[in-house]
Amino acid sequence: MGLRTFAKALGKSPTFISKMERGEGPLPGEETIRKMAAIFGKNPDVLLGMGDKVAADVLAIIIKQPAYARFIRESVHLTKEQWQALTALQQV
């Protein structure tokens, strides 16, 4: 996908995309990052994290239930497999 096509798909200017590629200018917002994730078939949370961002819905959950922030802090040592096991428990 070319730069202009990509920019059009995101609703951004080619200049914005070019600067983003070079690490110049502001980082894209959540909506733009979500569109990028959809285009590339990636998890939007991973792309948001790469930009030091947290999805607005996750932030709202933490604001509503501050204990979740404590849980995350205290679970930082868990392995990927342990996190997957916790997620599996939640789906039961």
TANOR-V109771 format. One record per residue. RES is the residue in three letters. SS is DSSP state (H for helix, E for strand, - for the rest). OMEGA is omega in whole degrees, 0 to 359 (* if undefined). Layout:
BEGIN
[[RES SS OMEGA] [RES SS OMEGA]]
END
This chain:
BEGIN
[[MET - 181] [GLY - 182] [LEU H 182] [ARG H 178] [THR H 179] [PHE H 179] [ALA H 180] [LYS H 179] [ALA H 180] [LEU H 185] [GLY - 180] [LYS - 178] [SER - 174] [PRO H 178] [THR H 179] [PHE H 181] [ILE H 179] [SER H 178] [LYS H 179] [MET H 179] [GLU H 181] [ARG - 181] [GLY - 179] [GLU - 176] [GLY - 183] [PRO - 174] [LEU - 178] [PRO - 178] [GLY - 184] [GLU H 181] [GLU H 180] [THR H 179] [ILE H 177] [ARG H 177] [LYS H 178] [MET H 180] [ALA H 179] [ALA H 180] [ILE H 184] [PHE H 180] [GLY - 182] [LYS - 177] [ASN - 182] [PRO H 180] [ASP H 178] [VAL H 180] [LEU H 177] [LEU H 179] [GLY H 178] [MET H 178] [GLY - 181] [ASP - 179] [LYS - 176] [VAL - 180] [ALA - 183] [ALA H 180] [ASP H 178] [VAL H 178] [LEU H 179] [ALA H 178] [ILE H 181] [ILE H 178] [ILE H 181] [LYS H 181] [GLN - 183] [PRO - 178] [ALA H 179] [TYR H 178] [ALA H 178] [ARG H 179] [PHE H 180] [ILE H 180] [ARG H 183] [GLU H 182] [SER - 184] [VAL - 182] [HIS - 183] [LEU - 177] [THR - 177] [LYS H 180] [GLU H 178] [GLN H 177] [TRP H 179] [GLN H 178] [ALA H 177] [LEU H 179] [THR H 179] [ALA H 179] [LEU H 181] [GLN H 183] [GLN - 181] [VAL - *]]
END
